[in-house]
Amino acid sequence: MFFDTFNYIPILGLKPADMAALEELPEKDKDLLLPLLPLKRWTTSTSLDKACNRIEKAFGIRKILIDIDKDFLVECRSKDTPIAKEFCSLGDSTNGYKNWIDLFKRKTNYLPVLQLEDLAEFTSQLNGFIELNLPIALRIEMKGKDKVETENFKFIIRNILPLANKINSLLIILDYTDYDRTDLLNYSESASLIIGLNKYFPNAKFSISGTSFPYSFAGSYKGEIPIYERLIYNKVQNYLEDMKIIYSDRASTRAYSIDGGGGTPLPRIDYPLKNDWRFVRKEFITDDENEKDYLYQEAAIEVINSDYWDENLHLWGTQMIERTALRDPYGINSPQKATSARINIHLYNQLHYMDNLSDLDTDEDWVD
């Protein structure tokens, strides 16, 4: 089964920080990764091709799960621009989401995430992907603004069931969007649901996903934040014993975008570990325009001098922190670069969660 070969499915955004973090992972680690990426416009581009080109630049032509960014699709429906028309066409459910299916005929390394907006076309869509003989992902949002309600959940399961044996490989992702400590306490509910679904789909692979990365750091200077998504996964996996599920998260990003405003974010350096995120955050003291770079440097130095810093971990993200500590102009000097460095380290840590990181070679082979 195709999905058996992967142990980590990060849900990434088509954003500069996420794409840079993915691009800068060692190539041999990209080979082990199966990202899920909701399609949207790449920055200010005017065509879908630019988004596809950026994905290829970051990840090559490796297999990658592709979804539609629901927020961007809604935004496009109120506009009349070429890019809006292109995405509205992509999300059009007519003829069993024919345009969506056609994308995967053109992009043979893309793997489909089933669209659930128009369930009247669900079975036709599923049959369309079965004809392509592709591994298929069903991503069910269990919480949040796009939550799949119980009756719709049952409808989806009922309609997949008679076709399950025709599917090349089926992955069912239970996406809890935002996690908190309550979800950790209630982990057995997720485990029980997977056990129930496995009775219907014994050949399917299952994954649980979510994020607990905070929406605000206000009032905090330094600290550690539990990675609840990893802790919940560990609990669920232990509960399921021999039934292996795939770890998934938002790669240390938030489930939903924060609205703009509020002034310049305070300089902050994040350092992901396997089970928590460490951070150092600095307050502005003066109006000096150079103070920002100085504060990023101070935060980076503090992180490097901390007992949790691993001097043997040679990743692009850790090198960015080291450059910042040296006041290198190519180091971290913006929230976007800080985010990218964090995502890069987080991806590596979670991909190699069961490994001793000090035993791994993170250096790329030299190509002249």
Secondary structure in CASP SS format (residue, H / E / C, confidence):
PFRMAT SS
TARGET T0000
AUTHOR 0000-0000-0000
METHOD secondary structure of the structure
MODEL  1
M C 1.00
F H 1.00
F H 1.00
D H 1.00
T H 1.00
F C 1.00
N C 1.00
Y E 1.00
I E 1.00
P E 1.00
I E 1.00
L C 1.00
G C 1.00
L C 1.00
K C 1.00
P H 1.00
A H 1.00
D H 1.00
M H 1.00
A H 1.00
A H 1.00
L H 1.00
E H 1.00
E C 1.00
L C 1.00
P C 1.00
E H 1.00
K H 1.00
D H 1.00
K H 1.00
D C 1.00
L C 1.00
L C 1.00
L C 1.00
P C 1.00
L E 1.00
L E 1.00
P E 1.00
L E 1.00
K C 1.00
R C 1.00
W C 1.00
T C 1.00
T C 1.00
S C 1.00
T C 1.00
S C 1.00
L H 1.00
D H 1.00
K H 1.00
A H 1.00
C H 1.00
N H 1.00
R H 1.00
I H 1.00
E H 1.00
K H 1.00
A H 1.00
F H 1.00
G C 1.00
I C 1.00
R C 1.00
K C 1.00
I E 1.00
L E 1.00
I E 1.00
D E 1.00
I E 1.00
D C 1.00
K H 1.00
D H 1.00
F H 1.00
L H 1.00
V H 1.00
E H 1.00
C H 1.00
R C 1.00
S C 1.00
K C 1.00
D C 1.00
T C 1.00
P H 1.00
I H 1.00
A H 1.00
K H 1.00
E H 1.00
F H 1.00
C H 1.00
S H 1.00
L H 1.00
G C 1.00
D C 1.00
S C 1.00
T H 1.00
N H 1.00
G H 1.00
Y H 1.00
K H 1.00
N H 1.00
W H 1.00
I H 1.00
D H 1.00
L H 1.00
F H 1.00
K H 1.00
R H 1.00
K C 1.00
T C 1.00
N C 1.00
Y E 1.00
L E 1.00
P E 1.00
V E 1.00
L C 1.00
Q C 1.00
L C 1.00
E C 1.00
D C 1.00
L H 1.00
A H 1.00
E H 1.00
F H 1.00
T H 1.00
S H 1.00
Q H 1.00
L H 1.00
N H 1.00
G H 1.00
F H 1.00
I H 1.00
E H 1.00
L C 1.00
N C 1.00
L C 1.00
P E 1.00
I E 1.00
A E 1.00
L E 1.00
R E 1.00
I E 1.00
E E 1.00
M C 1.00
K C 1.00
G C 1.00
K C 1.00
D C 1.00
K C 1.00
V C 1.00
E C 1.00
T H 1.00
E H 1.00
N H 1.00
F H 1.00
K H 1.00
F H 1.00
I H 1.00
I H 1.00
R H 1.00
N H 1.00
I H 1.00
L H 1.00
P H 1.00
L H 1.00
A H 1.00
N H 1.00
K H 1.00
I C 1.00
N C 1.00
S E 1.00
L E 1.00
L E 1.00
I E 1.00
I E 1.00
L E 1.00
D E 1.00
Y E 1.00
T E 1.00
D E 1.00
Y C 1.00
D C 1.00
R H 1.00
T H 1.00
D H 1.00
L H 1.00
L H 1.00
N C 1.00
Y H 1.00
S H 1.00
E H 1.00
S H 1.00
A H 1.00
S H 1.00
L H 1.00
I H 1.00
I H 1.00
G H 1.00
L H 1.00
N H 1.00
K H 1.00
Y H 1.00
F C 1.00
P C 1.00
N C 1.00
A C 1.00
K E 1.00
F E 1.00
S E 1.00
I E 1.00
S E 1.00
G E 1.00
T E 1.00
S C 1.00
F C 1.00
P C 1.00
Y C 1.00
S C 1.00
F C 1.00
A C 1.00
G C 1.00
S C 1.00
Y C 1.00
K E 1.00
G E 1.00
E E 1.00
I E 1.00
P E 1.00
I C 1.00
Y H 1.00
E H 1.00
R H 1.00
L H 1.00
I H 1.00
Y H 1.00
N H 1.00
K H 1.00
V H 1.00
Q H 1.00
N H 1.00
Y H 1.00
L H 1.00
E C 1.00
D C 1.00
M C 1.00
K C 1.00
I C 1.00
I E 1.00
Y E 1.00
S E 1.00
D E 1.00
R C 1.00
A C 1.00
S C 1.00
T C 1.00
R C 1.00
A C 1.00
Y C 1.00
S C 1.00
I C 1.00
D C 1.00
G C 1.00
G C 1.00
G C 1.00
G C 1.00
T C 1.00
P C 1.00
L C 1.00
P C 1.00
R E 1.00
I E 1.00
D E 1.00
Y E 1.00
P E 1.00
L C 1.00
K C 1.00
N C 1.00
D E 1.00
W E 1.00
R E 1.00
F E 1.00
V E 1.00
R E 1.00
K C 1.00
E C 1.00
F C 1.00
I C 1.00
T C 1.00
D C 1.00
D C 1.00
E C 1.00
N C 1.00
E H 1.00
K H 1.00
D H 1.00
Y H 1.00
L H 1.00
Y H 1.00
Q H 1.00
E H 1.00
A H 1.00
A H 1.00
I H 1.00
E H 1.00
V H 1.00
I H 1.00
N C 1.00
S C 1.00
D C 1.00
Y C 1.00
W C 1.00
D C 1.00
E C 1.00
N C 1.00
L C 1.00
H C 1.00
L C 1.00
W H 1.00
G H 1.00
T H 1.00
Q H 1.00
M H 1.00
I H 1.00
E H 1.00
R H 1.00
T H 1.00
A H 1.00
L C 1.00
R C 1.00
D C 1.00
P C 1.00
Y C 1.00
G C 1.00
I C 1.00
N C 1.00
S C 1.00
P H 1.00
Q H 1.00
K H 1.00
A H 1.00
T H 1.00
S H 1.00
A H 1.00
R H 1.00
I H 1.00
N H 1.00
I H 1.00
H H 1.00
L H 1.00
Y H 1.00
N H 1.00
Q H 1.00
L H 1.00
H C 1.00
Y C 1.00
M C 1.00
D C 1.00
N C 1.00
L H 1.00
S H 1.00
D H 1.00
L C 1.00
D C 1.00
T C 1.00
D C 1.00
E C 1.00
D C 1.00
W C 1.00
V C 1.00
D C 1.00
END
